Structure formats: structure tokens, C-alpha cells
Amino acid sequence: MHMRSDTDRMDGDLARRLYAALTGSSEKLFASMQDPSLEVVRTALKNRALKEAHLLVLLKRRDLSEDLLRGIYQMKQMADSHKIRKALVRNPHLPAPILQTLLPQLHLFELLDMCFIPGASADQKLAAERLIIQRLPTTPLGNKITLARRAPAAIVAELLKEGHIALMTPCLNNPRLQEMAIAQFLRGACASAETISSIARHPRWRARKSLRTAILKNPRTPGIWFTLWLPRMRGPEILQLSASCRLSPPQKKLVRQELQRRGLR
């Protein structure tokens, strides 16, 4: 008898919450958006007082089902509101097909924010990164500089490949940039004397032995770096460098002079 009473009480409480969700005022509807029962939430979505602000509060929840998110995506309010589209994309449980549809509608730096949202899925972050990379050819230089400072490793690596001198310092200062990306850049066709020197001068990267080797093997590297670095290199390293077929004639001459100075040739 006691158990039935508790059940009746629970059913009655749910019924009251469902009624409030369907008929409550705009102010009271915010409470329904936080209700632990998704049945109450679904009912609240039918309330005539429903506004953009209610959906934005709801979409911050991380316990929403894919079915519920799909329903919000199909609502008229979503089609009319960029804020709701952005909030949907940020929810980690949004079905992948909807994510792929909505992501291209976000602005560049909204996509960048997606890359760092706590709780966002790996698929969400990867999709946002790919879209940013696709937009790089038409992105203004000022925005590229901001991306170079803030973006994840894959995006910074793409910006570095462009070889634009204005992008070098912000890229090299980005803590997410990986050494491998710089090595690939140094082997590429876009590395110029000026951009190579910016790497050689950089306090974070100039001491990396593998990068120094890559710099010295680039035929566009200014002779000053041979003059500064060769005296500090070990003999076998210089001999190995002298065997590189990429060196320009002036570079080969500097290497030969250092070998002769040491009596190695």
C-alpha cells in the first residue's frame, strides 16, 4: 500500500511538471528546460511561449538524446536563429549528419572555438579543423594571423606552408606547432631566405638539432647561418652535410672552408 502511494505521488508530480511544461509562462518555461525528465523537456518544446532563449539554455545540457536534438534541428526557431544553430553544433550528442550540415554555416572564428570546447567530441573538432583549412585560400591575411596565433596544430601547419613572412612569427610562437611541420616547410618550395632566417632566429626552434640540419640543407638558406653554426658542429656532421646534393655552390664553399680549417679535407 505504501509502495503504491509513493508511485502515485511520483506519477502525480510528473503530470504536474508535464502540464507546467506545456502551459507555463515564458519565465516558468526555463525551469522545464532544466527538468531531469526528457519527457518534460519534449513537452516544453510544444509550449507556445517557447523562445530562442529557452532553447539556448536547453542546448547547454549534455544529457540530451540524439532524438531530442534532431527534433530541435527541425524546428522553425532553429532555421531562423544563428545562435541556435551554433548551440546545436556545440552539443556533443548532435547526430553526425546534422553536424555536417550545420558546421559550414558557422563563421570562421566560431569554427575555431569549436576546436577547443571542453566536452566536444573528437569528430566535432576534426570537422571544424577541416572546414577552417578549406577556407584558408579565401581567408584575409589579418584573420590568418589570428589563426596562426590561436589555432590547433593542423591549421598552423597549413598556414606555415604558405610561406608568407607575416605568418611566420605568429605560427612559430604558437605552442601547438609541431617540429615536424617546420621540417616539412623547410623541405618545401615556399621556404625563402627570409622565412628560413625567421626560424633560425626563433628562440624556441633554433636550438633543435634536426631543424638546424634541415636549415643548412636548404639551398636558399643565407650564408650567415653557415658562418654561425658550422664552427659549433661536430666533424662527422659537417662531412655528412657536405655530401648533400641540395647545397648551392656558395654553401658548398662555406662547408669546404670549415672542413679545411679543421684539417678534415
ROMAR-105992 format. One line per field, with one value per residue (C-alpha): x, y, z. Coordinates in pm, 1 decimal, always signed. Example, Ala and Ser with C-alpha at 12.3 -4.5 7.8 and 13.67 -1.06 7.14 Angstrom:
BEGIN
c1 <- [+1230.0	+1367.0] $
c2 <- [-450.0	-106.0] $
c3 <- [+780.0	+714.0] $
end
This chain:
BEGIN
c1 <- [+0.0	+285.2	+463.9	+152.9	+121.5	+481.0	+422.0	+102.2	+282.9	+562.4	+313.2	+124.7	+441.2	+539.6	+190.5	+214.2	+554.0	+429.1	+130.1	+355.5	+591.6	+305.3	+117.0	+363.6	+463.2	+785.2	+955.8	+848.7	+949.1	+1316.7	+1261.5	+1113.9	+1426.8	+1628.0	+1388.1	+1565.1	+1291.9	+1344.2	+971.6	+906.9	+1158.6	+991.9	+659.2	+810.5	+915.9	+546.1	+475.8	+358.3	+572.2	+890.5	+1158.7	+1518.4	+1641.8	+1475.9	+1640.1	+1981.3	+1950.0	+1837.4	+2117.9	+2380.7	+2272.5	+2496.9	+2236.5	+2013.1	+1935.6	+2009.4	+1635.1	+1565.9	+1843.6	+1710.7	+1372.3	+1519.5	+1703.4	+1369.4	+1202.9	+1132.4	+1321.5	+1640.0	+1607.0	+1565.3	+1844.8	+2219.7	+2265.0	+2060.3	+2249.0	+2575.6	+2447.6	+2333.9	+2674.3	+2841.5	+2635.5	+2847.3	+2548.2	+2434.2	+2397.7	+2685.1	+2472.0	+2324.6	+2670.1	+2799.0	+2502.8	+2533.1	+2909.6	+2957.1	+2705.7	+2933.3	+3170.7	+3546.9	+3619.9	+3311.5	+3468.2	+3794.6	+3611.7	+3471.8	+3826.0	+3871.0	+3527.7	+3559.6	+3349.8	+3326.7	+3376.6	+3686.8	+3466.4	+3331.1	+3680.1	+3820.9	+3529.5	+3576.9	+3952.0	+3891.0	+3642.8	+3886.3	+4160.8	+3924.1	+3853.4	+4218.3	+4263.9	+3993.8	+4069.3	+4206.4	+4564.0	+4458.8	+4235.8	+4513.2	+4748.1	+4490.6	+4450.7	+4828.2	+4840.0	+4546.2	+4470.1	+4539.0	+4847.7	+4697.2	+4575.6	+4901.9	+5094.1	+4881.0	+4937.9	+5312.5	+5315.7	+5201.5	+5542.7	+5407.2	+5655.5	+5375.3	+5257.5	+5595.9	+5629.3	+5270.0	+5299.1	+5636.3	+5508.9	+5200.7	+5260.1	+5072.0	+5301.1	+5493.8	+5856.7	+5762.6	+5557.8	+5858.3	+6082.6	+5832.7	+5818.3	+6198.1	+6196.5	+5924.0	+5932.6	+5782.0	+6074.8	+6258.9	+6578.4	+6368.6	+6134.9	+6423.9	+6606.6	+6297.3	+6309.0	+6684.7	+6645.9	+6348.3	+6436.1	+6214.2	+6325.2	+6684.1	+6830.3	+6656.2	+6933.6	+6714.9	+6583.7	+6933.1	+7029.8	+6720.1	+6800.0	+7159.7	+7047.0	+6813.9	+6975.5	+6805.2	+6949.0	+7160.5	+7534.1	+7529.4	+7381.1	+7665.1	+7913.1	+7748.6	+7668.2	+7941.1	+8212.6	+7992.5	+7912.0	+8096.1	+8321.8	+8109.0	+7801.9	+7982.6	+8108.3	+7753.4	+7632.4	+7899.2	+7753.9	+7411.3	+7321.9	+7086.1	+7355.8	+7412.9	+7768.3	+7827.0	+7703.8	+7931.7	+8221.8	+8149.1	+8130.1	+8460.3	+8628.3	+8518.4	+8640.4	+8976.4	+9004.0	+8969.1	+9203.1	+8925.3	+8969.0] $
c2 <- [+0.0	+232.9	+147.1	+227.7	+560.1	+653.3	+556.9	+758.7	+1055.1	+1026.1	+995.5	+1296.9	+1503.8	+1413.2	+1500.7	+1843.8	+1905.9	+1798.4	+2032.6	+2319.2	+2248.5	+2266.0	+2565.2	+2757.9	+3117.4	+3216.1	+3271.8	+2934.7	+2757.0	+2798.6	+2557.5	+2299.3	+2322.4	+2204.4	+1922.5	+1586.7	+1414.9	+1440.5	+1370.4	+1702.3	+1871.5	+1733.3	+1862.7	+2206.1	+2230.4	+2240.6	+2538.0	+2842.7	+3066.0	+2891.1	+3139.7	+3134.4	+3199.5	+2880.1	+2667.5	+2821.1	+2726.1	+2375.5	+2314.4	+2369.2	+2040.7	+1744.3	+1474.7	+1541.2	+1247.6	+1242.0	+1214.9	+1530.8	+1721.8	+1605.0	+1742.5	+2082.8	+2087.6	+2050.9	+2339.2	+2673.5	+2858.3	+2678.0	+2786.4	+3149.3	+3166.5	+3153.0	+3133.2	+2814.6	+2659.0	+2739.3	+2595.1	+2276.9	+2227.4	+2267.9	+1986.9	+1667.5	+1439.6	+1604.1	+1337.0	+1345.5	+1416.8	+1727.3	+1837.8	+1816.3	+2023.5	+2297.8	+2340.0	+2515.6	+2777.9	+2890.5	+3186.2	+3129.4	+3205.5	+3015.7	+2714.2	+2791.8	+2799.7	+2455.7	+2317.7	+2398.2	+2345.3	+2124.3	+1812.8	+1844.9	+1514.8	+1437.2	+1422.9	+1772.9	+1918.4	+1739.9	+1852.0	+2213.8	+2197.8	+2062.8	+2338.4	+2606.9	+2457.9	+2451.2	+2822.7	+2930.4	+3018.2	+3287.2	+3398.5	+3756.7	+3786.8	+3953.3	+3658.8	+3418.6	+3591.7	+3546.2	+3179.8	+3136.7	+3255.0	+3053.2	+2754.3	+2382.9	+2215.3	+2101.3	+2450.2	+2618.6	+2370.0	+2463.3	+2834.0	+2777.6	+2605.0	+2928.6	+3077.8	+3429.9	+3626.0	+3793.4	+3449.6	+3317.3	+3471.3	+3400.1	+3042.5	+2983.8	+3130.2	+2905.5	+2648.5	+2383.3	+2397.9	+2072.5	+2040.0	+1804.2	+2078.8	+2311.2	+2038.8	+1979.4	+2351.3	+2371.7	+2092.9	+2262.7	+2511.9	+2802.9	+2841.7	+3164.4	+3314.9	+3545.9	+3279.3	+3038.2	+3306.8	+3369.9	+3003.4	+3015.0	+3320.1	+3189.9	+3118.7	+2810.1	+2641.1	+2749.8	+2501.1	+2197.4	+1991.3	+1835.3	+2175.9	+2321.5	+2039.3	+2099.3	+2471.4	+2411.8	+2167.0	+2420.2	+2583.3	+2915.5	+2942.4	+3260.8	+3205.9	+3377.3	+3064.1	+2850.6	+3103.0	+3099.5	+2730.5	+2533.2	+2612.6	+2458.9	+2139.0	+1808.4	+1696.7	+1396.0	+1624.4	+1864.1	+1576.0	+1449.5	+1799.1	+1829.3	+1520.0	+1685.0	+1741.2	+2027.1	+2278.0	+2577.9	+2647.2	+2928.5	+2699.4	+2416.4	+2658.3	+2755.1	+2388.2	+2309.3	+2601.7	+2474.3	+2123.1	+2261.4	+2470.9	+2154.7	+1957.4	+1718.6	+1775.5] $
c3 <- [+0.0	+90.1	-238.2	-441.4	-260.5	-348.7	-712.0	-728.6	-578.4	-836.8	-1123.2	-994.0	-969.3	-1327.2	-1450.9	-1287.8	-1442.1	-1784.2	-1756.4	-1646.7	-1936.5	-2185.7	-2047.7	-1830.3	-1886.9	-2061.8	-1726.0	-1583.8	-1903.4	-1813.0	-1521.2	-1757.5	-1972.7	-1671.7	-1576.9	-1531.7	-1734.9	-2110.3	-2145.4	-1971.9	-2198.8	-2512.1	-2386.7	-2318.0	-2682.6	-2773.0	-2543.7	-2740.7	-2518.7	-2637.2	-2745.8	-2864.0	-2508.3	-2380.7	-2649.8	-2583.2	-2214.7	-2307.9	-2556.7	-2287.2	-2132.4	-2206.3	-2136.2	-2436.5	-2664.3	-3035.9	-3098.5	-2899.5	-3073.9	-3409.6	-3312.3	-3222.4	-3556.0	-3735.3	-3550.2	-3717.4	-3443.6	-3549.3	-3912.0	-3805.8	-3545.5	-3599.3	-3221.2	-3203.7	-3494.2	-3316.6	-2987.3	-3162.0	-3320.4	-2981.9	-2824.5	-2824.9	-2890.3	-3213.8	-3485.7	-3735.8	-4046.6	-3881.5	-3765.4	-4122.5	-4241.7	-3979.6	-3943.0	-4280.6	-4165.2	-3879.3	-3905.2	-3914.9	-3550.3	-3435.0	-3602.9	-3424.7	-3089.5	-3174.0	-3176.8	-2806.0	-2648.1	-2337.5	-2386.3	-2765.0	-2943.4	-3148.8	-3460.0	-3393.1	-3351.2	-3656.1	-3874.8	-3761.5	-3835.0	-4185.2	-4265.6	-4149.8	-4367.3	-4666.0	-4616.8	-4588.0	-4959.0	-4930.2	-4572.7	-4534.5	-4410.2	-4083.2	-3996.4	-4093.2	-3848.7	-3569.8	-3665.9	-3666.9	-3306.0	-3173.9	-3397.0	-3339.4	-3484.1	-3816.3	-3906.8	-3804.8	-4018.7	-4320.5	-4258.1	-4226.5	-4566.7	-4729.3	-4657.8	-4600.6	-4391.1	-4192.2	-4076.2	-3967.4	-3620.1	-3506.8	-3639.1	-3474.3	-3145.4	-3140.8	-2862.4	-3061.6	-3365.3	-3407.2	-3508.9	-3792.8	-3959.1	-3960.7	-4102.6	-4384.3	-4455.3	-4476.4	-4734.5	-4939.6	-5223.1	-5025.6	-4785.0	-4868.8	-4728.9	-4511.5	-4372.6	-4314.0	-4117.3	-3905.1	-3798.6	-3743.3	-3515.7	-3318.3	-2951.8	-2936.3	-3257.1	-3328.3	-3080.5	-3234.4	-3391.6	-3661.5	-3764.9	-3782.7	-4016.1	-4229.8	-4243.6	-4352.9	-4622.5	-4781.8	-5088.1	-5005.0	-4653.8	-4620.1	-4571.6	-4230.2	-4072.0	-4208.2	-4070.5	-3726.9	-3692.1	-3871.9	-3613.6	-3340.3	-3529.3	-3493.4	-3777.2	-3883.8	-3904.2	-4135.5	-4351.0	-4380.3	-4470.7	-4739.5	-4909.4	-4953.4	-5316.5	-5223.7	-5126.0	-5350.0	-5474.9	-5219.0	-4940.7	-5053.5	-5048.7	-4685.3	-4584.9	-4762.7	-4590.4	-4249.4	-4329.0	-4443.4	-4127.3	-3924.7	-4148.6	-4249.6	-4621.8] $
end
